[in-house]
Amino acid sequence: MVHLVTELSKYLMIILFALYTYQCFAVLKRNITPEKQRRKFHQQIFYMYAIHLNAYVVLYLSTKSKELIVFYLMQVVYFTIVQLCYSIFYDRASRLVVNNMCMLMMIGLIVLTRLSVDFAVKQFQIAIISMAVTMLIPFLISRLKFFRNLSMVYALLGITLLGAVAALGVVSHGAKLSFTVAGITIQPSEFIKIIFVFFVAAMYHESTEFIQVVKTTAVAALHVIILAISKDLGAALIFFIAYMVMLYVATHNIGYFLSGLLCGCLASVAGYFMFSHVRVRVLAWQDPLARFENEGNQISNSLFAIGTGGWFGMGLNQGMPNKIPEVKQDFIFSAISEELGGIFALCLILVCVSCFLMFLNIAMQMKDSFYKLVALGLGTIYGFQIFLSVGGDIKFIPSTGVTLPLVSYGGSSLLSTLIIFAIIQGLYLLREREENEPVKKKPKKKKKKGGRVSHEETVKIHGTKVQNFD
């Protein structure tokens, strides 16, 4: 009976998630009316809770644990409160971003519950605290204007925190990633990447002159060098790509962009020879099966899991995802592919892509260059992190140890991603307010009868502005 329910539920979840994913792109059509948009968002919410209920019914039938019922109900209350808070306090916020944020967190909690209930509970506790912390951010971003004036504060804060990790951080998988304060493990690079984006945006909002580019590049390079010294090369790569994209958009200078890419390529080659754990990952990527007993174990088991799952998956609790080391952090996409199927995994990627497109859409529509660059930088970080995480799991690129935002286990990753989503919501609110504000007409100056035009005045001759110098 349990096997039959599990088998049927996986197909139902695939159908529901495919419908949810379709709505992610259907709401972006240009000719869609606000009423149709609202209806599609409500449909998304229905699909979301249906997937959630379906998954926990299967997990309960497989484990017979009454604790799962309580845990499920707590999650329903939590996500309902999140939806209501955005509806009440931020009624003009992007509903698509809110729905996708909740959907991705739901999938993460479902998979983590299957892998380890204890880790799922910890992640849920972090999610509650994180949401409480970030709920005020959209208001602050949309109302306060001083963020663009703190460029040096961002630089000093980022470099200081990264330096502290390089000096005092705990080594994990060959890299200094975190330190522990009062029993809580914190990975500062997850938050510094947000500060870094604000720094670059503030600098290029001030000026895009050559000297400003040199100063900004020097500080950005210092961030990347400290991360390289800490051997946190995944984060260093994210910082580098985000900076290159922001540099090109701010300056429109292809020479800067190509020079940066050349330096990045040279640094990658140097990193291969300097760091042994980088060579291990590259060797594992080249031929994981030949090194199955050692460095190729993770990627080999990841590929086995994805291949075993096929298009429709094995069903929840029917696979063996725990054979993959670090499955809860780095390889959670493989666990999803094994038990929920390749179609479900592809829909997950498309949901992430719809978030990325919303970030870019907001960036393109912002009038202020500072906010435009902030949205672009955060969108680049989010999109590139998904690429690194999924690409490493499917052996498209060497594994970088990067988590899948909102899905993988990790308190710092979850909090930093929720901060990014909250900032984007703040920018969305700011854009909505700018569009709805009436344009103030400047009072017309009365022309003086007779007399000469002073040197301060500008006159128009055949539509061309001409300055009259006496």
Residue pairs with C-beta under 8 A, 6 or more apart in sequence:
2 61
2 62
3 315
3 318
5 57
5 58
5 61
6 58
6 61
6 62
6 315
6 316
6 317
6 318
7 315
9 54
9 55
9 57
9 58
9 315
9 316
10 312
10 313
10 314
10 315
10 316
10 339
10 340
10 341
11 312
12 54
13 51
13 54
13 55
13 340
13 344
14 312
14 313
14 340
14 341
14 343
14 344
14 347
16 47
16 50
16 51
16 54
17 47
17 51
17 344
17 347
17 348
18 343
18 347
19 43
19 47
20 44
20 47
20 48
20 51
20 103
20 347
20 351
21 347
21 350
21 351
21 354
23 40
23 41
23 43
23 44
23 47
24 44
24 96
24 100
24 350
24 351
24 354
25 350
25 354
26 32
26 40
27 37
27 40
27 41
27 96
28 96
28 354
28 357
28 361
37 95
38 95
41 95
41 96
41 99
44 99
44 103
45 83
45 99
48 79
48 99
48 102
48 103
48 106
49 76
49 79
51 106
51 107
51 110
52 72
52 75
52 76
52 79
52 106
52 110
53 72
55 110
55 316
56 68
56 69
56 72
56 110
56 113
58 315
58 316
58 317
59 68
59 110
59 113
59 114
59 316
59 317
60 68
60 69
60 72
62 316
62 317
63 317
65 117
67 117
68 113
68 117
71 113
71 117
71 120
71 121
71 124
74 124
75 106
75 109
75 124
78 124
78 127
78 128
78 131
79 102
79 105
79 106
82 98
82 102
82 131
83 98
83 102
85 135
86 93
86 95
86 98
86 425
89 135
89 139
90 138
90 139
90 425
90 429
92 428
92 429
92 432
92 433
93 138
93 425
93 428
93 429
94 358
94 362
94 424
94 425
94 428
96 354
96 358
97 355
97 358
97 421
97 424
97 425
97 428
98 425
100 351
100 352
100 354
100 355
101 355
101 406
101 418
101 421
103 351
104 348
104 351
104 352
104 405
104 406
104 407
105 127
105 406
105 407
105 414
107 336
107 348
107 407
108 123
108 332
108 406
108 407
108 408
108 409
109 120
109 123
109 124
109 127
110 316
111 332
111 335
111 336
111 339
111 407
112 119
112 120
112 123
112 328
112 332
112 409
113 120
114 316
114 317
114 321
114 335
114 339
115 321
115 322
115 327
115 328
115 335
116 328
119 328
119 409
122 409
122 411
123 409
123 411
123 414
126 411
126 414
126 415
127 414
127 418
129 415
130 411
130 414
130 415
130 418
131 418
133 415
134 415
134 418
134 419
134 421
134 422
135 422
137 419
137 422
137 423
137 425
137 426
138 422
138 423
138 425
138 426
138 428
138 429
139 426
139 429
140 426
141 147
141 422
141 423
141 425
141 426
141 427
141 429
141 430
142 426
142 427
142 429
142 430
142 433
147 198
147 202
147 370
148 201
148 202
148 205
148 370
149 202
150 198
150 202
151 199
151 202
151 203
151 206
154 195
154 196
154 198
154 199
154 202
155 199
155 219
157 192
157 195
158 192
158 195
158 196
158 199
158 223
159 219
159 222
159 223
159 226
161 188
161 191
161 192
162 188
162 189
162 192
162 223
162 226
162 227
162 230
163 226
164 179
164 188
165 176
165 177
165 178
165 179
165 188
165 189
165 230
165 232
166 176
166 226
166 229
166 230
168 179
169 176
169 177
169 178
169 179
169 230
170 176
170 177
170 178
170 179
170 180
170 185
172 178
173 277
173 401
174 231
174 275
174 276
174 277
175 230
175 231
175 232
175 233
175 277
175 401
176 230
176 231
176 232
177 187
177 189
177 230
177 232
178 185
178 186
178 187
178 188
178 412
179 185
179 186
179 188
180 186
184 411
185 411
185 412
186 411
186 412
187 410
187 412
187 413
188 412
189 227
189 232
189 235
190 412
190 413
190 415
190 416
191 412
191 415
191 416
191 419
192 223
193 235
193 238
193 239
193 242
193 381
193 416
194 378
194 381
194 416
194 419
194 420
194 423
196 220
196 223
196 239
196 242
196 243
196 377
197 242
197 246
197 373
197 374
197 377
197 378
197 381
198 374
199 216
199 219
199 220
200 216
200 220
200 242
200 243
200 246
200 247
200 250
200 373
200 377
201 246
201 369
201 370
201 371
201 373
201 374
201 377
202 370
203 212
203 215
203 216
203 219
204 212
204 216
204 246
204 247
204 250
204 251
204 369
204 373
205 368
205 369
205 370
205 373
206 212
208 250
208 251
213 247
213 251
213 256
216 247
217 243
217 247
220 239
220 243
223 239
224 236
224 239
224 240
224 267
227 233
227 235
227 236
227 239
228 236
228 267
228 271
231 275
231 277
233 271
233 275
233 278
233 400
234 388
234 400
234 401
234 402
235 402
237 384
237 388
237 400
238 381
238 384
238 385
238 388
238 402
240 260
240 264
241 380
241 384
242 377
242 380
242 381
242 384
243 260
244 257
244 260
244 261
244 264
245 376
245 377
245 380
246 373
246 376
246 377
246 380
247 253
247 256
247 257
247 260
248 254
248 256
248 257
249 372
249 373
249 376
250 369
250 373
271 278
272 278
272 279
272 282
273 279
280 295
281 295
281 398
281 399
281 400
282 398
283 291
283 295
283 296
284 291
284 295
284 296
284 298
284 299
284 398
284 399
285 299
285 395
285 397
285 398
285 399
287 296
288 296
288 297
288 299
288 300
288 303
288 395
289 296
289 300
290 296
291 297
292 300
297 325
298 324
298 325
298 326
298 330
298 331
298 399
299 392
299 395
299 399
301 323
301 324
301 325
301 334
302 324
302 331
302 334
302 393
302 394
302 395
303 334
303 394
303 395
304 323
305 319
305 320
305 321
305 323
305 324
305 334
305 335
305 337
305 338
306 334
306 337
306 338
306 342
306 345
306 393
306 394
308 314
308 319
308 338
309 319
309 337
309 338
309 339
309 340
309 341
309 342
310 341
310 342
311 341
311 342
311 343
312 341
312 342
312 343
313 319
313 337
313 338
313 339
313 340
313 341
313 342
313 344
314 338
314 339
315 339
316 339
316 340
317 339
318 339
319 335
319 338
319 339
320 338
321 327
321 334
321 335
321 338
321 339
324 331
324 334
324 335
325 331
326 401
327 334
327 335
328 408
328 409
329 401
329 403
329 408
329 409
329 410
330 389
330 392
330 393
330 399
330 401
330 402
330 403
330 408
331 393
332 403
332 404
332 407
332 408
332 409
333 345
333 348
333 389
333 390
333 393
333 394
333 404
333 407
334 393
336 344
336 345
336 348
336 407
337 344
337 345
348 407
349 386
349 390
352 382
352 383
352 386
352 405
353 383
355 382
356 379
356 382
356 383
356 386
358 424
359 375
359 376
359 378
359 379
359 382
359 383
359 424
360 375
360 376
360 379
362 375
362 379
362 424
362 427
362 428
362 431
363 372
363 373
363 375
363 376
363 379
364 372
365 431
366 372
366 375
366 427
366 430
366 431
367 434
371 427
371 430
374 423
374 427
375 424
375 427
378 420
378 423
378 424
379 424
381 420
382 405
382 417
382 420
385 402
385 403
385 404
385 405
386 404
386 405
388 397
388 400
388 402
389 400
389 402
389 403
389 404
389 405
389 408
390 396
390 404
391 397
392 398
392 399
392 400
392 401
392 402
393 399
403 409
403 410
403 413
405 413
405 417
406 414
406 417
406 418
452 470
453 459
453 468
454 468
454 470
455 467
455 468
455 469
455 470
457 468
458 465
458 466
458 467
458 468
459 465
459 466
459 468
460 466
